[in-house]
Amino acid sequence: MQAKTKQKDNLSFNDFKNEVINDYKLAVTSRECSLLGRREVLTGKAKFGIFGDGKEVPQLALAKAFKNGDFRSGYYRDQTFMMAIGQLNIEQFFAGLYANTNLEQEPMSGGRQMGGHFGTHSLDENGNWKNLKNQKNSSADISPTAGQMPRLLGLAQASKIYRNVEGIDTEKFSDKGNEVAWGTIGNASTSEGLFFETINAAGVLQVPMVMSVWDDDYGISVHARHQTTKENISEILSGFQRDDEANGYEILKVKGWDYPTLVETYEKAGEIARKEHVPVLIHVDELTQPQGHSTSGSHERYKDEDRLNWEREFDCNVKFREFILANSLATEEELDAIDKTIKKEVRDGKKAAWSNYLNPILEERDNAVKILKSVANASENKVFITPLVDTLEAQKELFRKDILSTARKVLRFIVKEQIAEKQELQEWINSYFSKIQPEYSSELYNETETNVTSVKEVLPEFNEDSEMVDGRVVIRENFDAIFSKYPETLVFGEDAGNIGDVNQGLEGLQEKYGELRVADAGIREATILGQGIGMAMRGLRPIAEIQYLDYILYALQIISDDLATLRYRTKGKQKAPLIIRTRGHRLEGIWHSGSQMGGIINLVRGVHVLVPRNMTKAAGFYNTLLQSDEPAIVVECLNGYRLKEKMPTNSGDYKTPIGVVETIKEGTDITIVSYGSTLRIIEEAAKELQQVGIDIELIDVQSLLPFDINHDIVKSVAKTNRLIVIDEDVSGGASAFILDKILNTQNAYKHLDSKPLTLTAKEHRPAYGTDGDYFSKPNVEDVFEAIYAVFHEVNPGAFPKLR
């Protein structure tokens, strides 16, 4: 095998030799980390391991083509790449394996993700953007198979926006759109729909994306013949190859052990994507996985001896070594010396990482033991406490849960004793919780001053000439103001562009702001969300439109696993302030009137869920969100676009507060809580209830996540002493969530004189037509009768039974 790399004119043979040897050192370092990492899992020091062995050499080639400003969106075997770009060292590798919560020592996630999940820091200590243009970037990995693909599309599209849209501040984000988004995936995961959806969308959009498929013939234990037609992903995607007649992909194939050809291939791919904004697929085959899929089992269970022998012969590190020797770049003795030195470096790095992880815990244990011994000596239950303390003190390797669990058990023994040491132990336990709990729970939402709840309400303004217009006009004029005010904003989705969305809330805006800022998208909800996530991670303010709430199910996995966890899984070091625009409530028929809200609010913690009752409120939410930097779903009322609203004079400026409820009708007899279109039904019922002497107080929650941060609902219940939550979701859905918050968080049960109730939709979805809605979801008569029944129970004489 001869060197085929084209040496640059200014690169001497010695420079070339040094570069190759440095690559070899990285490959060996990464491999040794994988080998020792597996042993650490098997000894119990780490919980689980999944490593990048067998993929080292192609990742070195990828790293050579990767430039400042570029982004990676990959999967959990790219450790060599991260080492090669200078974003992962030996100690950090093992710190991730041990789940060290110290973000300086474990910068990928502060112990929140298992090893193999990588990311760089996009935000400084105050939550502000770093200069992404001047650093090599990796979006934070997730485990769900092919889940990295939709985000990759958006990371690439951001370059297209930055290159072609004028007026955006690019100082920290882009050099004229010259950045490439690099994706990686295992060959078996190309079977996922998210892979094909992303590949198709990138071809349509023509964005600078380079997709690497690491092909080692298996998906865990399942051979490629069960995974991929023709067992060849590049062959079945060959129809995507661009030609003189049509746009498409540049498709390249290269063997994963061929170092010089890999370097040439990645250099070519990067140049095509960077200059031409053409997506590239690189199929890297003949790779191996020396230790199998993970520490959960051995690959010898499913690979025969012939395959195992082939893998030993074609291991990319073995072939790399052969290349070096064949081209006289080093002697065998020199390489052996390198191997020996690196083995020691990895062992030393592992020991240092373990000490860094364990020593703070041992110190915390020692502090606790002092207090616990003091408690034992003062307690009449010393004989029971001492063995617990001795066991804790004797442990050489332990977890924080061991410390706290012991302390809490000791507290039980002295709970009835009147000794000074009891208060000291109680204070220590509470202090330890306050200190340690955030290490595992913080940053689900923005904890800096740019969070959504810090944005103050600005009321819509009207004058004597303000006319009554369709709700769609209110939202349209507000979007017009937004796009004029913020050049970094853009909206895209099915039918969002040319016709201005199906309800014409974007009417005429594509013509005014161009096809890149107000864009149509294919029927592909997951990658619509991915576009938004990726672009938001690169400093843009995208609004991703999902045509109907029911269709959000196609994208829910991406919202739940990627968007909702991003800030949390990076411990506040990455963000994606994506706004998801959709519409729901009261539309007729099975497929546009499902009851998804309960599922959504339980699956997307980390994303705000806003449910405005009209278009003025919705517009105010968009304005608020653009003053903050958190992701949110805004569910507009589908039957509100043609309802009349007064036209504000301050479009783009008024702001609906997030997490704040609004009392839209004051009353004295019972508190009714609801949201969205259902409020209009309750308002109608309220008039009829007034006629029979029942005066309801009606509260619009406005946002489900966050929920009533000022605890205003309990103040209402304290006045009326009765409560009903009314919702068009099924029982156990959003209504159960709301009721739980009111009763268990706000403790409203203290004020109740009647049983708290929920009135919800039936278990099924509505049949098509007006009657289907009437007999499936709460209607005016249902609301009237449910509230009336409460007062019949209180005073049957004044309120005789209806039926």
N, C-alpha and C positions, 0 to 999 in steps of 0.2 A: 504494500500500500504506500503510495507516494503522496507527498504534500501537494495539494492542488489549490491551496489558498493563494489568492492574488495579493502579494505583499505591496503595500503602498510605497510610493517612490521614496518617502522619507523614513521608511521602516527598514532598519538594517537587519541582517540575519540574527545578530545577537538580541536585538529588540524582539524579533519574532520568536526566537528561542525562549526568551524570558517570559513572553506572554503565554506561550504554550505551557511552560513549566508551571507558571502561576495557575493556569487553568487546571492542570493536573493536580496541584495541591488542593484546590477547591473541591475537585471531584473526590479525591481521597478523604478530605475532611468531612464532606457531606456523607460519604458512605460509612465512615467510622461512626459518625453521629447516629446514623440509622441502626447500625449493628449494636452499638452500646445502648442506644435508646430502647431497643427491643428487650435487652437484658434488664434494664431498669424497670420495665413494666412487669416482666416475669418475676422479679424479686419483690414487687409490691410497692416500690417507691413511687411509681407513676400508675395511673389508673388505666390508661389505654394508650396504644400507640399506633400511628399510621404514618408511614415514612416514604421518602422520595427515592429510595435506592432503586437503581436500574434506569433512572431518568436523568442522571447527572449530566452527561455530555450534551444532549440537545438543549438543556437549560443553560449551559454555558454559552452556547451559540446564540440563544435568544437574548441573553443578557448583553452580549456584545452589540446587538442591534438596538437595544433599548436605550433611549436617550432621556435627558432631563425633560420633564413635562409629560412624558408618556405615562400611561396607566396600565396596570395589570389587573385582570379579572380572572382568577384561576381557581384551581381546586387544590386539595390538600396534599399534593406531592411535589410542590415547587420549592422545596427548601434550598436546593442548590442554586436556583435562580436568585432567591433572596440573599443568599450569601454572596453571590457574584456581583450584585448591585450594591453591596455594602450595607444591607439593611437587616442582616441576621448574622450573629456570631455564635460561637460554640456555647458560651454560657447562656445566651438568650434562647438558644435551641432547647437546652435542658430546663431552663426556667419555665418555658412553655409546657414541657412534659410534666413538670412538677406542679403546674398551676400556681406559680408564684403570683401573688396579688400586687406586687410592687411593679408599677408600670415602667419604672426606669430599668428594672432588671428583666421584665417580661413585657416589652413594648408592643407586642402584637395585640394583646387583649387584657393584660393584667390578670391572667389566669381564668378568664371567663370562657375561653374556647379551648378545646383540647389541642395538643400540639399538631403542627402541620397546617394550621389556619393562620394566614399571614395578612398583615396590613401595615401601612405606614401612617404617620401622623399628618393629617391635613389641617389640624387646628392647633393653635397655641394654648397656653395654660388658661387663657381667658375665653377660649371658645371662638376666637377669631381666625380667619383664614391665614394660613402660612402662604408663602409664595410657592405655589404648586408648580409653576413654570420652571423654577430653578432646582427642583428636586425630582428624584425618581419615585414614582407613586405606585402603590398597590392598594386597590380597594379591598376592604376586609372580606375575607373568605367566609363562606357558609358551607355547611355539610350537605344539604339536600342536593341530590343528584341533578346536575345540569342547572342548578339554581343560579350559578354565576353568569349564565348566558344572557338573560335579558338586560342586566346591568351593563354588560360589556357593550351592548348596542348603544346605550345612552352615552357611555364614556367616549365612544367613537364619534357619535353624532355631535357631541359638543364641539369637536374640532371643526366640523362642517359649519356649525353656527358661528363660531368665532371667526372663521375665514370669510364668511359671506354676509354677515349682518353687521351693519355699521352702528356706531354709537355705544357699543358695549365697553365697559371698562375691563380691559384684558390684562392689566398690569400683573396680577398674581396668578393668572389662569392660562394664558395662551400666547404663543408666538405665531400669530397669523394663521392659527389652525394647523400648525405643522406637527401636532402631537398624534401619536398612534396609540390605539387601545389594543393590548395584546391579551388574547384569551388562551386558556389551556383547559383541556378536558381529557379524560380517559376514553379510550375507544368505545367501551361498552356504554358509556353515558351518552354517546351520540344517538342512542336509540330513543332517548327521551324527546317528547314533543317540544320541550323548551329549546333544545338544540336546533331542531328543524325550523321552528318558528323564527328563531333569531337569525339563522343562516339566510332564510328567505328575506326577512326584513332588511338585513344589512345589504343584500344584493339589490333590493329595490331602492334603498336610500343612498347607496354608493358612499359609504363612510370608511374612514381609514382604520380598519379593523384587521388584525392578523390573528387567525384562529389556529392554534396548534392542537393536534390530536395525538396524544401519546398512546401508541398502539402496541400493547404487549400480548395481544391475542385473547385476553381473558377479562371478564367482569366478575370479580371475586373468583368463584369456582366455575363460572359458566363460560364456555368457549365462544369465540366470535361467531361460529356457525349458527349459534342460537341467538345472536345479538343483531347481526348486520347482514343484509342481503349481499350475496357474493363475498361476504367476509371482508369487505373493502369499502370503507367510507368514501375515499376519494373517487373510486370508480363510480359509485352510485350517485355521487354529486357532480359527475363530469358534465352534466347538462348545464351546470351553473357557470362553466368556463366562459369567460368573456371572449368575444371575437369581433370582427370588423362590423358585424351586423347589429350587435346588441351588447349592452352593458352586462356585467356579471362579476364573477370572481376570477382571480388568478389562482389556479390550483397547482400546488407543488407537492411532490412526494420525495422523501429522503429517508435513508436508513438511519436509525437512531444511534448507531455505533460509529458512523462515518464522520469523524470530527471535521476534516477540512471541507467536506461537502455541506455539512450542517452549517458551518460558518458562512459559506457562500450563499446558501439558501436563505438564511435569515437576513443577511445583508440585502439580498435582492428583494425579499418580501417587505422589509422595512422601507426600502427606497420607493417601491411601488405604492404602498399605502400612504406614505408620508407626502409624496409629491403629487400623486394623481388622485388621492382619495378614492382608491379602489380597494375593496376588501380582498383579503388573501387567505386561503386555506392551506395549511401545511400539514400533510399527513406524514407523521413520523412513525415508521413501522420498524419491525424487528427489534423491539425493545424487550426488556426482561423485568421481572419483579422478584429479585433474589430471595426475599423473605416472605413472599406471599402478600396477600391483601393487607393484613393488619395483624396485631398481636392476638387476635381472637382464634387463630388457627394456623396450621401449616399448609403451604401450597403442595406439599408432597402427597397430600390426600387426593388431589385431583389432577396432578401432572404425572405422566408416565416417565420412565427413565430416559427415553429418547429426548423428550422435551427438556427435562432437567439437564441432560448433558449438553444439549444445544444452548440452553441459557447460560451455562457455565462458560461455554466457548465464545458466545457472542455478547456476553456482558459488556456494556458500553465502556466501563472503566478498564476492563481487560483489553479491549480493542484499542482504546486510547493509549494505553501503555505500549502496545505493539506498534502503534503509529510513531510514537516518540522514539522508540528503539530503532525502527526501520529507517527513520530519517536522521539518525545520529544526533538527536536533540539532547539526549542524555544517555548515560550508560545504565546498565541494569543495577550496578552497585549504587549509583547516584539515586536512582528511583527507590531502591530498597531503603536507603538512608532517609529519603523523604517520607516514605511510608512509616518507618519506625518513629521518626520525630512527630509526625502528625498523630499517631496512635497515642503517644504520651500527651500531646496538647489536648486531645479530646478527653482523655481520662482526667487530666488536670482541670479542664473546663467543666466537666461533669461534677467533679468534687466541689469546685468553687460554687457552682450553681446550687448544689444540694445544701451546702453550708449557708449560702445566702437565703435560701428558702427556710431552712430549719432553725437557724439561730434566733431569729425574732420570735418564733413560736416557743422555743425553749425559754427565752427570757420572759415571755408572757406567762409561761407555766410556772417559772420560779417565783414570780411576783404573786401569782395566785396561791401557790403552796404556802408561802409565808402567812398569808391571811387565813388560809384554811387550817393551818397548824394552830394559829392563835385562837381560831374558833373552837377547834377540838379541845384545846386545853381549858377553855372556859365553859365548855358545854357538859351537861350531865349525860350526853349521848356520845362521849368521846370514844367509847369502845366500838361504836358503829361508824363513826366518822374517820377514825385513824386509818383503817384499811383502805378506804377510798383515797385518802390523801397519799398514803404510801404507794399505792398502785400508780397514781398519777406521777409521783416524783420519780419512780423507777423507770418510767418509759423513756427510752433513748430516742425513739422516733414516734412522733404523734401528730395529731391534727388539732386545730383550734377547737373543734367540737368536743374533743376529749377534755380539754380544760374547762370549758363552759358547762358541759354536762355534769362533770364532777361537782363544780361549784353549786349548781342548781340543786343537785341531789342533797348536798350537805345542808343547804338552806332549809330543806324540808325537815331535817332533824331538829333544827333550832327554832322553827317558826313560832313555837309557843313559849320559848324561853326569853326572859327579859335580861339580855346581856348586851353590853356595848358592842361586842364583836359582831352581833347580828346586823346592826346598821352598817357597819363597815363592809360586810360581805354583800349586803344588798346594794350598796353604793358601787362596789366594785363590779358586780354583775351588770348593773345598769350602764355603768361607764364603759364596760367592755363591749356590750351590745352596741352602744352609740359609736364606738370607735371602729369595731370590726364589721358590723352589718353593712355599712356603705361600701366596703370593699367588694361585696358580692351583689349589692342591690342598687347602687347609684347609677345615675346617668341614663335611666330609661327615657326620661324627658330632659329637656334642656334645663340645666341648673344655673345658667348664667343670666345676666340682665337682659339678654335678647330673647327670653322665652315668651310664649304667647300671652301669658297672663299678666305680663308687665305692660302690655299695650293698653293704653287708656281708651275708654269709649269716646267716640266723637259722634254726636247725633246727626242724622240726616237733616238738612235744612230745606225749608220750603218758603216760597213767597206767595203773594196774592195771585200771581199768574201761573203757579204750578198746576199743571193739568193732570187729570187722571189718565193713565196710560196702561197698556198691557204690561204685566210683570216682565215679559221678555224684553221690553224696551228699557226697563230699569236696569236689568242685568247687562244688556248690550251696551248701554251708555257707560256703565261702570267699567266694563272691559275695555272699551275705547279709551277711557281715561287712564286705565292701568297701563295699556300698551304704549300710550304716549308718554307716560311718566317714567316707566321702567323699561329701558331698551333691552334689558336682559330677560324679560318675560317672554314666554311663548306658550301657545296652546296647540294641542294636537289630539286627534282622536277620530273615530269613525264619523264621517259626515261633518266634522268640525270646520272644514276649510271652505270649500266652494259654496256650499249652501248655508254656511253659518250655523251649523248644528241643526238637528232635526226640529228643534223648537225655536230656531232663529235667534238664540241669545248671542250669537256671534255674527249676525247678519252684516254683510258688507265689510267686515274687518280684514278678511284676506286680501281683498282688493286694495285696502288702505295700507296694510302693514306687510304684505308679501307672503308668499307661499311657505317660507321657512318659519315665520313666526305664527302664522295661523294656518295649520296644516291638516290635511286629510291623512288618515292612516288606514291600513288594511284591517280586516277583521281578525285581530290578533291581540286580545286584551293583555296577555302576560307581557308581551314585548312593548306594548304601549306604556305599561308601568315601568318596564326596564329602561325605556328611553328616558323617562322622567327621573328615575333614580340616578342613572349615570350622569345625566346633564346637571342635576342638582348637586352631585358630588364634585362637579367641576366649576361651581360658582354661578351657574345660570339659575333662573327661577321658572322652571317649567310648570305648566298646568296640564296634567294628563287627563283627558276626558274618556270616561267609560260611559257608553251611551245610556245604559240603564243599570240600576242597582243590581238587578238579577245577574247581569253580565260580569259583575265584579268577582263572581265565583271563579271565573277563568283566571283571574289575576290574584286571587286571595293568598295563594301559597307564596307568591313573590312579595306581596305586601306584608304578610305575617312573618316569613322567615328572613327576609332581607331588609326591607325598609324599616319595619317596626323595631328590629333589633340592632340597627346599625350603630346608633349612638351608644347603646348599652354594651354591645360586644366589643367596641373599641375603647370603652371606658372614657367616652367623651372626646375622642380624638378624630372622629370623622362624623360628618353629618350630610343629610340629603333633604333639604327643605322643600320637598315635592308637595304640590297641591293636587289632589285627586278630585276632579269634578265629576259628579254623577247625579242621577235623578231617580226618584222613586216615590212611593206613597200613592195608594188609591187607584193606580192604573188597572184597568179591567183585564182579566184573563190570567191563566195559570203562569205564563212565562214572564209576565211583567209585573207581578204583584206578589212575589214570594216574600217570605218573612225571614230575611237574612240578618236582620239587625242584631239579634242576640248572638248569632255566630260571629258576626263581624266584631262586635265590641269585645268578645272574649279572645279573639285571635289576633287583634292588631294593637295590643297594649304597647305603647311607644309611638303610636300615631293618634292624633286627635280626631274625634268623630263628631262632626257638626251637623245639626239637623234644623236649619232655619225654616220658619213657617211661611216666609214669603220671599220675594226676590230682593227687596230692600235689605232684609236681614242677611240674605246670602251674599249680596254684594259687599255688605259691611264686613263679613267674615273674610272675603278675599283680600280686602284692604288691610285688615288686621294681620292676616298671615304674612303679607308681603312686608310688614314692618317687623316681623320676627323671623326666626329661622328654623321652624319645626315643621315636620310633615303633617298633613291633615287630609281627611276625606270630607268633602262638603256634599251633602245630599240635598239637592234642590227638590222642591215639591213639583212633581210632574204635572199636576193639575193646576199649577199656579201661574203658568206662563201667559194664559189668556185672561186671568183675573185682573181687575183694575187696581192699580196702586197710584199713589201720588208721586209725581216725578221729583226727586230731590234736585237741588241746585248745586250740590257739592259732590257730584259723582267722583269717585276715586279717592275721596278724602274722609268720608264718614266711616266709622269703625264699630262693628258689633263686638262687644267684649266676649272673650272666650272663657267658658267655665262659670258664667254668670247667668242666673235664671232671670226671667222677666214675668212679673205679675201683670197679666193682660186684662184681668177683671178682678177687682177686689170684692170680697164677700165675707160673711160672718159664720156661715153654718157648716161648711165642709170644704176641704182643700182638694182640688182636682189637679193632677199633674199629668202632662202629656207633651207631645211635640209634633212638629210637621203638620201635614194636612188634617190630621185627626182633630186638631184644635178648632178648626172651622166647624166641625160637627158638634163639638162640645159647646162652642159659643151659641150655636142655634138651640141646643138643648137647654142652655142656661136661661135663655129667654122664656122658654116654656116652664122651667122649674120655678122661675120667679113668680109666675102666675099662680102656683100652688103654695107659695110661701117658703120656698127653699132658695137661699141666697148663697151661691157657690163662689169660692175664690179660685180662679183659674190661673195656673202657673205653666209657662212655657219653659222647658228645661234648656232649650236652645242648643246646648252641647251635651253629648253623652260622655265623651272623654275630652277634657276633664268634666266632672259633674259637680255643679253647685258648690264652688270653692268657698263661698261666703256663708254657706249653710242658711240660706234664706228660706228654704222650704220648711225647715223645722220651726221657724218663727211663725210661719203661717199656721202650721198644725197646732202650735201652742195657743193660737187664737181660736181656731175652729174646732179643735179636738177630734177631728175626723179626717180620713184620708182615703182617696181612691186614685190609683194609677191607671190611666187608660191608654191603650196602645194598639196599633194595628198589627204588631208582631204577635206570634203565637205565644201561648202561656209558657212561662219559664224563660222567655227571651228577654228583650230589653226591659219589659215591665218588672221582671224579677230582679234585674240589675238595679233598676231605679228604686224599687221598694227596699232592697237590701241596703242601699246607700242611705235612704231616709231613716230606716229603723235602726240599723246597726252602726252606721258611722255617725249620723246626726242624733241618734238616740231619741227619735221622735215618739217611740213607744210610751215614753213617760207621760205624754200629753193626750193619749188617745182614750176616748170614751166609747168608741165603737171599734169593731174589728177592722183593720186595714184591708182593703180589697184591691184586686186588679181586675180590669175588664179588658179582655184581649180578643184577638182573632181566633177563629176555629182552627183546629189542628191541620186542616187541609188548605190547599190554595184555592182562591176563588175561581169558580167557573166563569166562562166568558160572559160578558154583558153586565148591565146595571144590576140585575137581580142577583147575579153571582156575587157581586161586591156586597150587596145589602145583606144577604144571608150568610156571609162569611166573615165580615169584619164589623166592628162596632159601628152602629148607625145611631141616628138621633134618638130613636125610640129605645134602643139598648141603653144608651147613656142615661136618658131620663129615668128609665125603670130601675137601673142599678142604683142610682143615687136616691131615688124615691124609696127604694126598699130599705136603705139604711135608716131613713127617718120613720118608716113604718115600724121598724124594730124598736126605735127609741120611743115613739108615741103613736101606737096603733089607732088611737081615737082620732087624732088629727090627720093621720095619713093611713086611711083604710087600705087593706091589701088590694093591689091592682088585679093580679091574676095568679 
